[in-house]
Amino acid sequence: MLSKEMTAALNKQLNTELYSAHLYLSMSSYASSIGLKGAANWFMIQYQEEMVHFMKFYTYINSQGEHVALGPLDAPPNEFPSLLEMFEETLKHEMFITRCINELTERAVKEKDHATQIFLQWFITEQVEEEENDREIIGKLKLIGDNGYGILMIDNELGARVFTPPAAAAA
Ligand code: OFO
């Protein structure tokens, strides 16, 4: 059973996860348009992961006998100054998501909503991983600066990322 307030807060996060998906889809398309196919792949997988996050909220809200409320979403930016700035924007966004997940968890603790606390555990771990990945890529991009060969090397690396399907991800 979810409180009215918790249902609203979970729905807000569900919509934020959908915005995240749109943000990374936009980045993927932009990276592709400037010839960075590896980065386009990385952001496409990021998009797929956000859709998994979105569906986790969807499934959880429904499993508690409530229903989702889809709201209007802001349009994400559709042009980006550089690959480095795309990843800096990604990290900034993920730090915002971490704060949202922490606030949701604090609400669940306050309400003594143990089921939601357990549900959110997965996201707490996931956010640590997301931020760590972004910081690592940003570090490399800062090292190479505007060295074209270096950018191509990193683009190759980003192209090797593969999507782990939800069932395997949950294991
Ligand atoms: Fe859903 O973690 Fe990124 O936004």
Backbone and ligand atoms as CSV (ligand in chain L), in Angstrom:
chain,resi,resn,atom,element,x,y,z
A,1,MET,N,N,0.835,-1.201,0.000
A,1,MET,CA,C,0.000,0.000,0.000
A,1,MET,C,C,0.875,1.259,0.000
A,2,LEU,N,N,0.511,2.177,-0.872
A,2,LEU,CA,C,1.264,3.435,-0.946
A,2,LEU,C,C,0.393,4.576,-0.434
A,3,SER,N,N,1.002,5.525,0.246
A,3,SER,CA,C,0.244,6.728,0.625
A,3,SER,C,C,0.004,7.554,-0.641
A,4,LYS,N,N,-0.934,8.462,-0.540
A,4,LYS,CA,C,-1.229,9.362,-1.666
A,4,LYS,C,C,0.021,10.156,-2.046
A,5,GLU,N,N,0.712,10.639,-0.995
A,5,GLU,CA,C,1.916,11.457,-1.215
A,5,GLU,C,C,3.018,10.630,-1.867
A,6,MET,N,N,3.162,9.385,-1.414
A,6,MET,CA,C,4.206,8.530,-1.989
A,6,MET,C,C,3.881,8.179,-3.435
A,7,THR,N,N,2.613,7.926,-3.730
A,7,THR,CA,C,2.215,7.643,-5.115
A,7,THR,C,C,2.567,8.832,-6.008
A,8,ALA,N,N,2.264,10.028,-5.527
A,8,ALA,CA,C,2.567,11.234,-6.325
A,8,ALA,C,C,4.074,11.388,-6.510
A,9,ALA,N,N,4.843,11.125,-5.460
A,9,ALA,CA,C,6.306,11.286,-5.541
A,9,ALA,C,C,6.909,10.244,-6.492
A,10,LEU,N,N,6.384,9.024,-6.448
A,10,LEU,CA,C,6.899,7.975,-7.353
A,10,LEU,C,C,6.538,8.309,-8.803
A,11,ASN,N,N,5.339,8.844,-8.986
A,11,ASN,CA,C,4.933,9.239,-10.343
A,11,ASN,C,C,5.786,10.381,-10.874
A,12,LYS,N,N,6.158,11.287,-9.986
A,12,LYS,CA,C,7.028,12.400,-10.406
A,12,LYS,C,C,8.363,11.830,-10.887
A,13,GLN,N,N,8.886,10.863,-10.139
A,13,GLN,CA,C,10.169,10.278,-10.529
A,13,GLN,C,C,10.045,9.468,-11.823
A,14,LEU,N,N,8.914,8.790,-11.986
A,14,LEU,CA,C,8.673,8.038,-13.233
A,14,LEU,C,C,8.768,8.982,-14.438
A,15,ASN,N,N,8.164,10.163,-14.298
A,15,ASN,CA,C,8.218,11.137,-15.400
A,15,ASN,C,C,9.640,11.685,-15.590
A,16,THR,N,N,10.369,11.828,-14.482
A,16,THR,CA,C,11.756,12.317,-14.583
A,16,THR,C,C,12.633,11.289,-15.293
A,17,GLU,N,N,12.371,10.000,-15.053
A,17,GLU,CA,C,13.136,8.954,-15.748
A,17,GLU,C,C,12.849,9.006,-17.260
A,18,LEU,N,N,11.614,9.331,-17.592
A,18,LEU,CA,C,11.272,9.446,-19.022
A,18,LEU,C,C,11.986,10.652,-19.642
A,19,TYR,N,N,12.074,11.733,-18.873
A,19,TYR,CA,C,12.834,12.892,-19.370
A,19,TYR,C,C,14.298,12.501,-19.584
A,20,SER,N,N,14.851,11.746,-18.641
A,20,SER,CA,C,16.249,11.290,-18.770
A,20,SER,C,C,16.412,10.517,-20.075
A,21,ALA,N,N,15.462,9.633,-20.363
A,21,ALA,CA,C,15.519,8.835,-21.599
A,21,ALA,C,C,15.553,9.766,-22.812
A,22,HIS,N,N,14.698,10.783,-22.797
A,22,HIS,CA,C,14.650,11.718,-23.941
A,22,HIS,C,C,15.959,12.499,-24.071
A,23,LEU,N,N,16.518,12.886,-22.933
A,23,LEU,CA,C,17.783,13.635,-22.947
A,23,LEU,C,C,18.876,12.808,-23.639
A,24,TYR,N,N,18.977,11.541,-23.274
A,24,TYR,CA,C,20.050,10.716,-23.839
A,24,TYR,C,C,19.762,10.308,-25.287
A,25,LEU,N,N,18.501,10.202,-25.621
A,25,LEU,CA,C,18.147,9.918,-27.014
A,25,LEU,C,C,18.566,11.103,-27.892
A,26,SER,N,N,18.339,12.303,-27.375
A,26,SER,CA,C,18.727,13.513,-28.085
A,26,SER,C,C,20.252,13.575,-28.236
A,27,MET,N,N,20.967,13.237,-27.183
A,27,MET,CA,C,22.438,13.234,-27.243
A,27,MET,C,C,22.927,12.189,-28.245
A,28,SER,N,N,22.263,11.049,-28.282
A,28,SER,CA,C,22.671,9.989,-29.204
A,28,SER,C,C,22.543,10.474,-30.648
A,29,SER,N,N,21.426,11.100,-30.944
A,29,SER,CA,C,21.206,11.574,-32.300
A,29,SER,C,C,22.218,12.654,-32.671
A,30,TYR,N,N,22.492,13.563,-31.714
A,30,TYR,CA,C,23.443,14.636,-32.012
A,30,TYR,C,C,24.845,14.064,-32.250
A,31,ALA,N,N,25.249,13.127,-31.401
A,31,ALA,CA,C,26.581,12.514,-31.553
A,31,ALA,C,C,26.688,11.850,-32.923
A,32,SER,N,N,25.628,11.180,-33.329
A,32,SER,CA,C,25.616,10.524,-34.636
A,32,SER,C,C,25.772,11.562,-35.750
A,33,SER,N,N,25.091,12.696,-35.577
A,33,SER,CA,C,25.100,13.727,-36.632
A,33,SER,C,C,26.473,14.367,-36.807
A,34,ILE,N,N,27.323,14.296,-35.783
A,34,ILE,CA,C,28.678,14.868,-35.925
A,34,ILE,C,C,29.720,13.763,-36.140
A,35,GLY,N,N,29.234,12.569,-36.470
A,35,GLY,CA,C,30.138,11.479,-36.867
A,35,GLY,C,C,30.709,10.670,-35.725
A,36,LEU,N,N,30.214,10.903,-34.500
A,36,LEU,CA,C,30.729,10.138,-33.356
A,36,LEU,C,C,29.802,8.944,-33.096
A,37,LYS,N,N,29.964,7.917,-33.907
A,37,LYS,CA,C,29.046,6.775,-33.842
A,37,LYS,C,C,29.183,6.005,-32.533
A,38,GLY,N,N,30.384,5.987,-31.969
A,38,GLY,CA,C,30.592,5.290,-30.693
A,38,GLY,C,C,29.833,5.984,-29.578
A,39,ALA,N,N,29.939,7.311,-29.534
A,39,ALA,CA,C,29.210,8.078,-28.518
A,39,ALA,C,C,27.703,7.920,-28.743
A,40,ALA,N,N,27.297,7.884,-30.018
A,40,ALA,CA,C,25.869,7.696,-30.329
A,40,ALA,C,C,25.394,6.361,-29.751
A,41,ASN,N,N,26.232,5.340,-29.863
A,41,ASN,CA,C,25.899,4.029,-29.289
A,41,ASN,C,C,25.796,4.114,-27.768
A,42,TRP,N,N,26.771,4.789,-27.140
A,42,TRP,CA,C,26.801,4.898,-25.669
A,42,TRP,C,C,25.515,5.569,-25.168
A,43,PHE,N,N,25.147,6.668,-25.823
A,43,PHE,CA,C,23.946,7.393,-25.367
A,43,PHE,C,C,22.669,6.626,-25.708
A,44,MET,N,N,22.689,5.847,-26.786
A,44,MET,CA,C,21.510,5.028,-27.103
A,44,MET,C,C,21.302,3.966,-26.015
A,45,ILE,N,N,22.392,3.412,-25.521
A,45,ILE,CA,C,22.276,2.423,-24.441
A,45,ILE,C,C,21.825,3.111,-23.155
A,46,GLN,N,N,22.320,4.330,-22.956
A,46,GLN,CA,C,21.881,5.101,-21.793
A,46,GLN,C,C,20.366,5.338,-21.870
A,47,TYR,N,N,19.896,5.644,-23.062
A,47,TYR,CA,C,18.446,5.817,-23.289
A,47,TYR,C,C,17.698,4.524,-22.911
A,48,GLN,N,N,18.211,3.388,-23.393
A,48,GLN,CA,C,17.551,2.110,-23.100
A,48,GLN,C,C,17.533,1.835,-21.591
A,49,GLU,N,N,18.626,2.185,-20.929
A,49,GLU,CA,C,18.677,1.980,-19.473
A,49,GLU,C,C,17.650,2.854,-18.756
A,50,GLU,N,N,17.491,4.082,-19.237
A,50,GLU,CA,C,16.498,4.967,-18.609
A,50,GLU,C,C,15.085,4.430,-18.806
A,51,MET,N,N,14.841,3.788,-19.954
A,51,MET,CA,C,13.520,3.199,-20.175
A,51,MET,C,C,13.295,2.025,-19.208
A,52,VAL,N,N,14.376,1.333,-18.876
A,52,VAL,CA,C,14.270,0.265,-17.865
A,52,VAL,C,C,13.909,0.894,-16.510
A,53,HIS,N,N,14.577,2.009,-16.179
A,53,HIS,CA,C,14.271,2.683,-14.907
A,53,HIS,C,C,12.802,3.130,-14.885
A,54,PHE,N,N,12.381,3.729,-15.995
A,54,PHE,CA,C,10.989,4.181,-16.125
A,54,PHE,C,C,10.035,3.001,-15.882
A,55,MET,N,N,10.318,1.862,-16.524
A,55,MET,CA,C,9.427,0.698,-16.401
A,55,MET,C,C,9.454,0.097,-14.997
A,56,LYS,N,N,10.586,0.239,-14.321
A,56,LYS,CA,C,10.645,-0.253,-12.938
A,56,LYS,C,C,9.648,0.538,-12.068
A,57,PHE,N,N,9.610,1.863,-12.254
A,57,PHE,CA,C,8.643,2.669,-11.499
A,57,PHE,C,C,7.209,2.310,-11.911
A,58,TYR,N,N,7.011,2.156,-13.218
A,58,TYR,CA,C,5.684,1.790,-13.753
A,58,TYR,C,C,5.181,0.505,-13.087
A,59,THR,N,N,6.043,-0.514,-13.118
A,59,THR,CA,C,5.658,-1.829,-12.575
A,59,THR,C,C,5.425,-1.759,-11.067
A,60,TYR,N,N,6.281,-1.014,-10.384
A,60,TYR,CA,C,6.146,-0.942,-8.926
A,60,TYR,C,C,4.856,-0.227,-8.524
A,61,ILE,N,N,4.573,0.892,-9.176
A,61,ILE,CA,C,3.353,1.656,-8.850
A,61,ILE,C,C,2.120,0.772,-9.080
A,62,ASN,N,N,2.111,0.062,-10.208
A,62,ASN,CA,C,0.973,-0.825,-10.492
A,62,ASN,C,C,0.904,-2.003,-9.523
A,63,SER,N,N,2.053,-2.526,-9.148
A,63,SER,CA,C,2.044,-3.696,-8.246
A,63,SER,C,C,1.492,-3.314,-6.872
A,64,GLN,N,N,1.494,-2.013,-6.568
A,64,GLN,CA,C,0.957,-1.545,-5.286
A,64,GLN,C,C,-0.501,-1.112,-5.413
A,65,GLY,N,N,-1.127,-1.460,-6.556
A,65,GLY,CA,C,-2.555,-1.176,-6.737
A,65,GLY,C,C,-2.851,0.259,-7.142
A,66,GLU,N,N,-1.812,0.998,-7.508
A,66,GLU,CA,C,-2.025,2.383,-7.948
A,66,GLU,C,C,-1.829,2.448,-9.464
A,67,HIS,N,N,-1.946,3.630,-10.037
A,67,HIS,CA,C,-1.707,3.732,-11.474
A,67,HIS,C,C,-0.795,4.900,-11.781
A,68,VAL,N,N,-0.136,4.808,-12.926
A,68,VAL,CA,C,0.817,5.861,-13.269
A,68,VAL,C,C,0.074,7.091,-13.801
A,69,ALA,N,N,0.694,8.237,-13.633
A,69,ALA,CA,C,0.145,9.488,-14.165
A,69,ALA,C,C,1.243,10.136,-14.998
A,70,LEU,N,N,1.118,9.966,-16.308
A,70,LEU,CA,C,2.108,10.566,-17.206
A,70,LEU,C,C,1.821,12.059,-17.333
A,71,GLY,N,N,2.861,12.859,-17.226
A,71,GLY,CA,C,2.667,14.308,-17.313
A,71,GLY,C,C,3.425,14.883,-18.496
A,72,PRO,N,N,3.276,16.191,-18.728
A,72,PRO,CA,C,4.040,16.813,-19.821
A,72,PRO,C,C,5.524,16.843,-19.467
A,73,LEU,N,N,6.365,16.671,-20.482
A,73,LEU,CA,C,7.806,16.675,-20.241
A,73,LEU,C,C,8.435,17.886,-20.925
A,74,ASP,N,N,9.450,18.455,-20.290
A,74,ASP,CA,C,10.231,19.503,-20.957
A,74,ASP,C,C,10.961,18.878,-22.131
A,75,ALA,N,N,11.179,19.671,-23.182
A,75,ALA,CA,C,12.000,19.178,-24.298
A,75,ALA,C,C,13.459,19.220,-23.863
A,76,PRO,N,N,14.216,18.177,-24.141
A,76,PRO,CA,C,15.645,18.221,-23.793
A,76,PRO,C,C,16.389,19.104,-24.787
A,77,PRO,N,N,17.613,19.552,-24.437
A,77,PRO,CA,C,18.405,20.279,-25.439
A,77,PRO,C,C,18.666,19.369,-26.632
A,78,ASN,N,N,18.827,19.957,-27.832
A,78,ASN,CA,C,19.074,19.082,-28.989
A,78,ASN,C,C,20.361,19.422,-29.736
A,79,GLU,N,N,21.153,20.325,-29.129
A,79,GLU,CA,C,22.488,20.595,-29.679
A,79,GLU,C,C,23.444,20.697,-28.506
A,80,PHE,N,N,24.684,20.258,-28.729
A,80,PHE,CA,C,25.648,20.221,-27.629
A,80,PHE,C,C,27.000,20.718,-28.136
A,81,PRO,N,N,27.664,21.578,-27.345
A,81,PRO,CA,C,28.907,22.200,-27.826
A,81,PRO,C,C,30.053,21.222,-28.083
A,82,SER,N,N,30.155,20.155,-27.301
A,82,SER,CA,C,31.272,19.216,-27.494
A,82,SER,C,C,30.942,17.911,-26.782
A,83,LEU,N,N,31.742,16.885,-27.086
A,83,LEU,CA,C,31.532,15.587,-26.425
A,83,LEU,C,C,31.747,15.726,-24.915
A,84,LEU,N,N,32.793,16.501,-24.556
A,84,LEU,CA,C,33.058,16.709,-23.120
A,84,LEU,C,C,31.839,17.339,-22.450
A,85,GLU,N,N,31.269,18.355,-23.087
A,85,GLU,CA,C,30.123,19.018,-22.457
A,85,GLU,C,C,28.890,18.112,-22.411
A,86,MET,N,N,28.789,17.185,-23.362
A,86,MET,CA,C,27.677,16.218,-23.290
A,86,MET,C,C,27.813,15.358,-22.033
A,87,PHE,N,N,29.038,14.947,-21.757
A,87,PHE,CA,C,29.224,14.097,-20.577
A,87,PHE,C,C,29.147,14.909,-19.284
A,88,GLU,N,N,29.564,16.183,-19.343
A,88,GLU,CA,C,29.425,17.017,-18.138
A,88,GLU,C,C,27.939,17.244,-17.838
A,89,GLU,N,N,27.158,17.424,-18.887
A,89,GLU,CA,C,25.708,17.589,-18.737
A,89,GLU,C,C,25.087,16.291,-18.191
A,90,THR,N,N,25.603,15.167,-18.688
A,90,THR,CA,C,25.123,13.860,-18.226
A,90,THR,C,C,25.390,13.697,-16.729
A,91,LEU,N,N,26.612,14.025,-16.303
A,91,LEU,CA,C,26.944,13.878,-14.875
A,91,LEU,C,C,26.084,14.813,-14.026
A,92,LYS,N,N,25.928,16.047,-14.497
A,92,LYS,CA,C,25.108,17.022,-13.756
A,92,LYS,C,C,23.683,16.475,-13.598
A,93,HIS,N,N,23.157,15.916,-14.685
A,93,HIS,CA,C,21.797,15.379,-14.639
A,93,HIS,C,C,21.719,14.182,-13.680
A,94,GLU,N,N,22.713,13.314,-13.752
A,94,GLU,CA,C,22.690,12.132,-12.879
A,94,GLU,C,C,22.826,12.515,-11.401
A,95,MET,N,N,23.572,13.596,-11.125
A,95,MET,CA,C,23.670,14.041,-9.731
A,95,MET,C,C,22.319,14.566,-9.248
A,96,PHE,N,N,21.590,15.190,-10.162
A,96,PHE,CA,C,20.230,15.636,-9.840
A,96,PHE,C,C,19.333,14.421,-9.555
A,97,ILE,N,N,19.455,13.380,-10.400
A,97,ILE,CA,C,18.652,12.163,-10.198
A,97,ILE,C,C,18.999,11.503,-8.859
A,98,THR,N,N,20.279,11.500,-8.523
A,98,THR,CA,C,20.685,10.922,-7.229
A,98,THR,C,C,19.983,11.660,-6.088
A,99,ARG,N,N,19.939,12.991,-6.187
A,99,ARG,CA,C,19.257,13.763,-5.131
A,99,ARG,C,C,17.770,13.398,-5.079
A,100,CYS,N,N,17.147,13.219,-6.250
A,100,CYS,CA,C,15.714,12.838,-6.292
A,100,CYS,C,C,15.500,11.480,-5.610
A,101,ILE,N,N,16.377,10.522,-5.925
A,101,ILE,CA,C,16.234,9.179,-5.336
A,101,ILE,C,C,16.452,9.252,-3.816
A,102,ASN,N,N,17.415,10.055,-3.398
A,102,ASN,CA,C,17.657,10.209,-1.953
A,102,ASN,C,C,16.438,10.815,-1.255
A,103,GLU,N,N,15.832,11.813,-1.889
A,103,GLU,CA,C,14.648,12.445,-1.287
A,103,GLU,C,C,13.490,11.456,-1.190
A,104,LEU,N,N,13.330,10.646,-2.257
A,104,LEU,CA,C,12.267,9.624,-2.232
A,104,LEU,C,C,12.512,8.634,-1.091
A,105,THR,N,N,13.775,8.253,-0.934
A,105,THR,CA,C,14.121,7.291,0.123
A,105,THR,C,C,13.854,7.894,1.497
A,106,GLU,N,N,14.205,9.172,1.653
A,106,GLU,CA,C,13.953,9.828,2.945
A,106,GLU,C,C,12.450,9.863,3.246
A,107,ARG,N,N,11.655,10.083,2.193
A,107,ARG,CA,C,10.197,10.081,2.374
A,107,ARG,C,C,9.721,8.685,2.804
A,108,ALA,N,N,10.266,7.658,2.145
A,108,ALA,CA,C,9.863,6.279,2.473
A,108,ALA,C,C,10.233,5.929,3.915
A,109,VAL,N,N,11.392,6.398,4.354
A,109,VAL,CA,C,11.824,6.142,5.747
A,109,VAL,C,C,10.862,6.849,6.699
A,110,LYS,N,N,10.570,8.115,6.382
A,110,LYS,CA,C,9.690,8.916,7.245
A,110,LYS,C,C,8.309,8.276,7.359
A,111,GLU,N,N,7.826,7.725,6.241
A,111,GLU,CA,C,6.485,7.112,6.231
A,111,GLU,C,C,6.502,5.672,6.730
A,112,LYS,N,N,7.687,5.180,7.077
A,112,LYS,CA,C,7.854,3.758,7.460
A,112,LYS,C,C,7.329,2.831,6.356
A,113,ASP,N,N,7.559,3.239,5.126
A,113,ASP,CA,C,7.139,2.471,3.948
A,113,ASP,C,C,8.315,1.558,3.546
A,114,HIS,N,N,8.346,0.387,4.151
A,114,HIS,CA,C,9.502,-0.511,3.972
A,114,HIS,C,C,9.602,-1.049,2.549
A,115,ALA,N,N,8.453,-1.347,1.944
A,115,ALA,CA,C,8.469,-1.901,0.579
A,115,ALA,C,C,9.111,-0.908,-0.386
A,116,THR,N,N,8.752,0.356,-0.248
A,116,THR,CA,C,9.315,1.362,-1.161
A,116,THR,C,C,10.799,1.577,-0.877
A,117,GLN,N,N,11.174,1.471,0.388
A,117,GLN,CA,C,12.609,1.568,0.711
A,117,GLN,C,C,13.393,0.470,-0.005
A,118,ILE,N,N,12.851,-0.741,0.033
A,118,ILE,CA,C,13.540,-1.871,-0.630
A,118,ILE,C,C,13.565,-1.645,-2.145
A,119,PHE,N,N,12.448,-1.203,-2.695
A,119,PHE,CA,C,12.376,-0.920,-4.142
A,119,PHE,C,C,13.443,0.095,-4.547
A,120,LEU,N,N,13.639,1.119,-3.715
A,120,LEU,CA,C,14.575,2.201,-4.073
A,120,LEU,C,C,16.046,1.815,-3.916
A,121,GLN,N,N,16.302,0.742,-3.156
A,121,GLN,CA,C,17.701,0.310,-2.958
A,121,GLN,C,C,18.424,0.120,-4.285
A,122,TRP,N,N,17.743,-0.507,-5.247
A,122,TRP,CA,C,18.347,-0.777,-6.552
A,122,TRP,C,C,18.808,0.534,-7.210
A,123,PHE,N,N,17.981,1.560,-7.083
A,123,PHE,CA,C,18.302,2.846,-7.715
A,123,PHE,C,C,19.470,3.545,-7.014
A,124,ILE,N,N,19.555,3.358,-5.692
A,124,ILE,CA,C,20.658,3.983,-4.946
A,124,ILE,C,C,21.990,3.428,-5.460
A,125,THR,N,N,22.050,2.108,-5.630
A,125,THR,CA,C,23.263,1.465,-6.148
A,125,THR,C,C,23.524,1.888,-7.589
A,126,GLU,N,N,22.470,1.915,-8.377
A,126,GLU,CA,C,22.580,2.270,-9.793
A,126,GLU,C,C,23.156,3.686,-9.973
A,127,GLN,N,N,22.721,4.608,-9.123
A,127,GLN,CA,C,23.187,5.990,-9.266
A,127,GLN,C,C,24.682,6.111,-8.987
A,128,VAL,N,N,25.186,5.329,-8.044
A,128,VAL,CA,C,26.631,5.365,-7.759
A,128,VAL,C,C,27.376,4.944,-9.019
A,129,GLU,N,N,26.888,3.884,-9.654
A,129,GLU,CA,C,27.524,3.361,-10.868
A,129,GLU,C,C,27.440,4.383,-12.013
A,130,GLU,N,N,26.286,4.999,-12.169
A,130,GLU,CA,C,26.095,5.972,-13.252
A,130,GLU,C,C,27.068,7.146,-13.109
A,131,GLU,N,N,27.132,7.691,-11.899
A,131,GLU,CA,C,28.027,8.844,-11.684
A,131,GLU,C,C,29.482,8.441,-11.887
A,132,GLU,N,N,29.835,7.259,-11.420
A,132,GLU,CA,C,31.222,6.794,-11.551
A,132,GLU,C,C,31.610,6.661,-13.034
A,133,ASN,N,N,30.735,6.067,-13.828
A,133,ASN,CA,C,31.000,5.916,-15.269
A,133,ASN,C,C,31.204,7.277,-15.929
A,134,ASP,N,N,30.328,8.221,-15.590
A,134,ASP,CA,C,30.408,9.543,-16.215
A,134,ASP,C,C,31.718,10.238,-15.841
A,135,ARG,N,N,32.086,10.143,-14.563
A,135,ARG,CA,C,33.326,10.797,-14.114
A,135,ARG,C,C,34.539,10.218,-14.824
A,136,GLU,N,N,34.515,8.918,-15.033
A,136,GLU,CA,C,35.654,8.261,-15.698
A,136,GLU,C,C,35.796,8.781,-17.137
A,137,ILE,N,N,34.681,8.873,-17.841
A,137,ILE,CA,C,34.727,9.343,-19.237
A,137,ILE,C,C,35.131,10.814,-19.283
A,138,ILE,N,N,34.596,11.620,-18.373
A,138,ILE,CA,C,34.948,13.044,-18.324
A,138,ILE,C,C,36.455,13.199,-18.085
A,139,GLY,N,N,37.002,12.398,-17.185
A,139,GLY,CA,C,38.439,12.441,-16.888
A,139,GLY,C,C,39.255,12.188,-18.144
A,140,LYS,N,N,38.869,11.182,-18.908
A,140,LYS,CA,C,39.600,10.857,-20.138
A,140,LYS,C,C,39.470,11.992,-21.157
A,141,LEU,N,N,38.255,12.510,-21.292
A,141,LEU,CA,C,38.035,13.577,-22.281
A,141,LEU,C,C,38.829,14.836,-21.922
A,142,LYS,N,N,38.972,15.100,-20.620
A,142,LYS,CA,C,39.754,16.274,-20.200
A,142,LYS,C,C,41.226,16.056,-20.509
A,143,LEU,N,N,41.681,14.820,-20.345
A,143,LEU,CA,C,43.092,14.509,-20.624
A,143,LEU,C,C,43.441,14.729,-22.090
A,144,ILE,N,N,42.552,14.310,-22.966
A,144,ILE,CA,C,42.889,14.397,-24.393
A,144,ILE,C,C,42.593,15.771,-24.992
A,145,GLY,N,N,41.789,16.583,-24.295
A,145,GLY,CA,C,41.497,17.936,-24.795
A,145,GLY,C,C,40.894,17.871,-26.191
A,146,ASP,N,N,41.410,18.669,-27.125
A,146,ASP,CA,C,40.814,18.627,-28.470
A,146,ASP,C,C,41.680,17.839,-29.456
A,147,ASN,N,N,42.439,16.893,-28.933
A,147,ASN,CA,C,43.227,16.007,-29.788
A,147,ASN,C,C,42.291,15.063,-30.556
A,148,GLY,N,N,42.219,15.254,-31.873
A,148,GLY,CA,C,41.279,14.497,-32.706
A,148,GLY,C,C,41.497,13.000,-32.624
A,149,TYR,N,N,42.759,12.577,-32.608
A,149,TYR,CA,C,43.049,11.144,-32.545
A,149,TYR,C,C,42.517,10.567,-31.221
A,150,GLY,N,N,42.753,11.324,-30.142
A,150,GLY,CA,C,42.267,10.890,-28.822
A,150,GLY,C,C,40.744,10.760,-28.805
A,151,ILE,N,N,40.061,11.727,-29.413
A,151,ILE,CA,C,38.585,11.688,-29.455
A,151,ILE,C,C,38.135,10.420,-30.196
A,152,LEU,N,N,38.821,10.114,-31.299
A,152,LEU,CA,C,38.439,8.907,-32.060
A,152,LEU,C,C,38.664,7.642,-31.249
A,153,MET,N,N,39.754,7.619,-30.462
A,153,MET,CA,C,40.030,6.460,-29.597
A,153,MET,C,C,38.899,6.286,-28.575
A,154,ILE,N,N,38.511,7.400,-27.953
A,154,ILE,CA,C,37.439,7.330,-26.948
A,154,ILE,C,C,36.125,6.951,-27.618
A,155,ASP,N,N,35.903,7.482,-28.815
A,155,ASP,CA,C,34.666,7.156,-29.517
A,155,ASP,C,C,34.597,5.643,-29.785
A,156,ASN,N,N,35.738,5.066,-30.099
A,156,ASN,CA,C,35.794,3.608,-30.295
A,156,ASN,C,C,35.413,2.870,-29.024
A,157,GLU,N,N,35.953,3.360,-27.910
A,157,GLU,CA,C,35.663,2.746,-26.602
A,157,GLU,C,C,34.167,2.830,-26.287
A,158,LEU,N,N,33.592,4.008,-26.555
A,158,LEU,CA,C,32.169,4.218,-26.261
A,158,LEU,C,C,31.300,3.312,-27.146
A,159,GLY,N,N,31.839,3.003,-28.327
A,159,GLY,CA,C,31.108,2.145,-29.255
A,159,GLY,C,C,31.051,0.695,-28.804
A,160,ALA,N,N,31.899,0.338,-27.837
A,160,ALA,CA,C,31.938,-1.061,-27.383
A,160,ALA,C,C,30.903,-1.333,-26.284
A,161,ARG,N,N,30.248,-0.272,-25.796
A,161,ARG,CA,C,29.274,-0.485,-24.720
A,161,ARG,C,C,28.100,-1.322,-25.233
A,162,VAL,N,N,27.658,-2.286,-24.418
A,162,VAL,CA,C,26.498,-3.092,-24.826
A,162,VAL,C,C,25.386,-2.969,-23.784
A,163,PHE,N,N,24.193,-3.080,-24.264
A,163,PHE,CA,C,23.017,-3.000,-23.374
A,163,PHE,C,C,22.821,-4.334,-22.647
A,164,THR,N,N,22.678,-4.254,-21.321
A,164,THR,CA,C,22.385,-5.469,-20.556
A,164,THR,C,C,20.888,-5.508,-20.303
A,165,PRO,N,N,20.202,-6.510,-20.858
A,165,PRO,CA,C,18.746,-6.549,-20.706
A,165,PRO,C,C,18.303,-6.599,-19.247
A,166,PRO,N,N,17.107,-6.072,-18.939
A,166,PRO,CA,C,16.640,-5.951,-17.555
A,166,PRO,C,C,16.740,-7.221,-16.720
A,167,ALA,N,N,16.370,-8.390,-17.276
A,167,ALA,CA,C,16.389,-9.623,-16.464
A,167,ALA,C,C,17.798,-9.901,-15.984
A,168,ALA,N,N,18.761,-9.765,-16.891
A,168,ALA,CA,C,20.156,-10.020,-16.535
A,168,ALA,C,C,20.634,-8.923,-15.578
A,169,ALA,N,N,20.158,-7.676,-15.810
A,169,ALA,CA,C,20.598,-6.556,-14.962
A,169,ALA,C,C,20.124,-6.766,-13.529
A,170,ALA,N,N,18.945,-7.384,-13.364
A,170,ALA,CA,C,18.384,-7.559,-12.031
A,170,ALA,C,C,19.085,-8.696,-11.275
A,171,ALA,N,N,19.774,-9.573,-12.022
A,171,ALA,CA,C,20.372,-10.759,-11.378
A,171,ALA,C,C,21.565,-10.365,-10.529
L,1,OFO,FE1,FE,17.565,6.782,-14.277
L,1,OFO,O1,O,19.335,7.088,-13.849
L,1,OFO,FE2,FE,20.007,8.136,-15.137
L,1,OFO,O2,O,18.757,9.449,-15.072
